[in-house]
């Protein structure tokens, strides 16, 4: 009998116990305020405090890997005015960072997609989001539609928007639809022509009206899926770096201040732009690894992200970089 793969697991129950204990014992909030802060009932908070003590999480100090994460989450929320921050514990091996961030995102999406108020959910592409689909809890949401929010890569990949969107929709019993266009047009003129077509105008307006969406960030290195497989043949990563680029979000290459780079590639994007994120109620950014500190800082500084998912080392580096 084949053995199941060993994947890092995020203990959501222990994470909740740590959050409750931190808010109650360290922040000094009442049980009522803790319940309000975490969106739970007072009864659940009261039980969690008892469970935390019984498990030995709370003594004189915190005896859990999530204690430091709770402190980092609070600092990230305050620094970048986030509604929610989700910091996964540092893995033993730094090569597993994408795995633990993807696992954390998957657990978060289980909560988000279980909310009946979410009827239209946007999904980006990339390795972190691909991993996240392995950790989303199965459910039945036939009233929910999952839609890809980016154009696809021209070469096949299980990290592409079509595959990830389909996998997530199948897992939660939802409908799904694709944004059937390449990420970049051949020129600004051809991009304008495509975007004037009724079918694309309607899809873009639909993308702008999602109730929530998940996206990743890419740095400007060969570790990035976009840099490896998605750049137009007449654009090089080196020229983007030379102009001050630090990474991309939804295909838009940005500088250290979170502004679209002054380069023709940003005039060729087919789909929604960086500025469209401001009208979406819950924009979830999932990105880990210290190589992404610059691009994460740039995106978060724009104030368009509501929920941020990352790892412990990246959170510390990000907070240090913004001091």
N, C-alpha and C positions, 0 to 999 in steps of 0.2 A: 504493500500500500504506500503510495507516494506521500512523503512527509510535507506538511504545509510549510510554506516559506516563513522564515523568521523575520517578522517586521516589527519595528518599534511601535509600541502601543502608547496612546495617551490615555491615562486614567482620568476620565472626565469627572468621576465622583470625587476622587481625592483632590482634583483641581478645585472643585466647588467647595469642598470642606476647607481647603486652604484659603480661598477667597473670603469665605464667611469668617473664619477665625482671624484673618488679618484685619478685616474691616472692623470686627468687634473688639478684639484685644489690642490692636495697634492703633487703628484710627479712632477708636473710642466711640464708634457709632452705637446707637441703641439697636436692639433686634429689629425694631420696626424700620429704622433707617437702613439697616443692612438689607432687609427684604426689599425695600424700595430700590436701593442701589442695584441689586443683582436680579431684580425682576422675579423674585420668589415670594412664597407666602411666609408669614412669620412663623408658622408651625414648622415649615421645612428648615428655616434658619435655626430655630430652637433645637431641632433634632440634629442638625449638622454640627452645632457647637458641642453637643453631647458626644456625637460620633467622633469628632476630631480629638476630643480628650481621650475617649476610649481607645482609639487607634494609636495614641501617643504622638499625634501630630503637634499638639500644643502642650508644652511643658513650660520651662522658663524661656526657652527659645523654640523656634519652629524646627520640627524634625521631619521635613519634607522637601523634596526637590522643588516643589512649587512655591515655597516661601519667597525665595529670591525673585521668582517670576512674577508673583503678585506685586512686589515692590516695583519691578520694572514696568509692569503693565500700568500701574498708577502713574508712574513718571512719564511714560509715553503719552497717556491720555491727557495729562496736564500740559506737556510740552507742545503737542500738536493738535490739541482741542479735538480729540477723538471721542466718539461715543463708546467704543470698545477697543481694547488691545488684548491680544492673545499671544503670550510668549511661551513657546515650547521649551522645556528643559534642554540644556546642551547635551548632545549625544556624546558617547565615549569617543567615537571616531568622527572627525570633522567632515568626512566624506558622506556621512549620513544626515547632514543638515537638511538637505532638500526633502529627505524622507520624513523627518520629524515635523518639519513645517507643513508638508503635505498632509501628514496625519492630523495635525492640529487643525488645519483648514477643513479637512473632511469631517471632523467632529463638530466644528462650528457650523458647517453647512447642514448637518443633520438638524440642528436647532433652527437655523434660518428657514430651510425648506419645509420644516414641519409646521411653520406658521401659516394658517389658512389665509392670512391677509396677503401673503406673497402669491401672486397669480402669474406673474411674468418675470422670469429670472434669466439674467444674462450671464453667459459663460465665455471667458476668454480661453486662450490656449497656452500651453507650455508644460514643462515637466512637473512643476509643483502642482498645477491643477490636475494633471493626469494622475499623479499619486493620490491626490485628495479623493478621487472617485473610488479608490479602494477602501476608504475609511468612512464613507457616508453610509449611515444606517438605512436599510431598506424600508420603504414605506409605500403607500398608495396615494398618489396625488394626481388623479386624472384631470383635475381642474387646473393644474399648473402647466405652464408651457416654459420649456427651457430653450433659449435661443442663443446661437453663437453671435458674439458681438464684434468679431473681427473677420476680415476676409481670410481665406485659407492659404496655405502654402501650396505651391505648384507640384511639389513632390510628396508622395504618400508618406505618412508618419502617424504613429499612434498618439502623437502629441498635437496633432492638427485639430482645428476647431470642430470639424465634422465628427471625428471619432470620439472626442471628449464629450461633446454635446449629446451624442447618441447614447454613450455609456451611462452618463448621469441620468438622462431621461428614463432609460430602461430600468435603472436601479430603483428609481422612486415612482415608477408607474405613471410618468408624466408624458405630455405631448412634447414634441420638439420640432424646431425649424432651424434652417441654416441661412447664413448670409452667404449666398452663392456668388462670390466674387473674389478675385485675387486681392491680396492686401494692398498692393501698389499697382497703379496704372503705369503705362509706358511714359506718360508725360502729364503735365498739368492740364493741357488741353483735352487729352483723352479722358482724364479723370473727370473734368467738368462735363464732358459729353455723357459719360456713363451716369453721373449723379443726376443729370437732368431727366433721365428716363423715369417714367411713373413708377415702375416696379421697384427701383432702387430708392427713390424718394420715400415711398411708403415704408420700405423696410427700415431705412434710417430713422424715420419718425417713430417706428415701433421700438427700435433700439433705445431711443432717447426716453421712452416711457416705461422702461422696466422698473419693477418695484425694488429690485436689488440686483447686484451683479458682483461676480468675482473676477479678479484680474491679477496678473503677475507683472513683475518688472524685470527687465533685462539689462545687464550691464554691457559695456562695449568690449567684449572679449569673445574668444571662440567658444566659451562655455555657453554663450547665449544661442538659443535655437534660431532667433531671428538673424543674428550675425552669421551663423553657419549656413543656414538654408533659406533665409527669407529675403535677403537684400537683393534689389535689382542688380543685374550684371554690370551696370555702368556706375555703381556706387560701391565704394570701399569703406571698410570699417576705419581704416587709418585716416581718411579725409574727414570723417565725422568726429574722430577724436581730436584732430588738429584744429577743428572749429570750436572746440570746447564742449563737445557732447559727452554726457556721462552715462547715458542709457536710454531705454525707450519704454513707453507705456502705450499699449494698444497700437504699436507701430510708429507712434510719434517719437522722434528722437529729441531729447530735451537736454538743456544745459544745466549747470549746477544750481541755478535759481528756479528751475522748474518751467522754463519757457521753451517753446518749440525752437529748435535750432534753425538758424537762418541757412537752410539748405533745401534745394529743390525736392528732396525725398519727401519732405513734409507736405508738399503741395500735391503729391501724387497718391495720398492715402484715400482708399475707397472705404468709407464708413464713418463712424463717429470720431470726433476729435477730443482732445484733452479737455477743452472748455465745456463739452457736453456733459461731463461727469457731475458738474455742480447741480444739475437738476434731478439727479438720481438719488432717492432717499437713503439708500445704504450701499455705498461703494466699498467693497472689501478688497484690500490689497494684501496679497500673500507673497512674501519675498524674504528669503534667508540667505545667509552667507555674508561675511564681512566685505566681499568684493562688491556687494550691492549697496553699501552704506551711502555712497554718493547719490545714486539714483533714487534710493528710498527717501533720503533727506530732501531731495529736489521735489519729489512728488508730494510728500507730506507737507512741505512748506507752502504748497498752493492751497491747502485747505479743502481739497475736493474728496479726500478719503475719510470715511466714517469709521471703518473697522480695519485694523492692521494686525496681520498675523506674521510672526517672525520667530526667530530662535533667540536664546538667551545671550549668546555672544554678540550677535548682530544688534540686539537691543542696546546692550551696553555701549558698543562702538558708536551706534547712532546717537545716543544721548551724549556721549563724550564729544562727538563731532559738532554738536549744536550748542555746547556750552560757550 
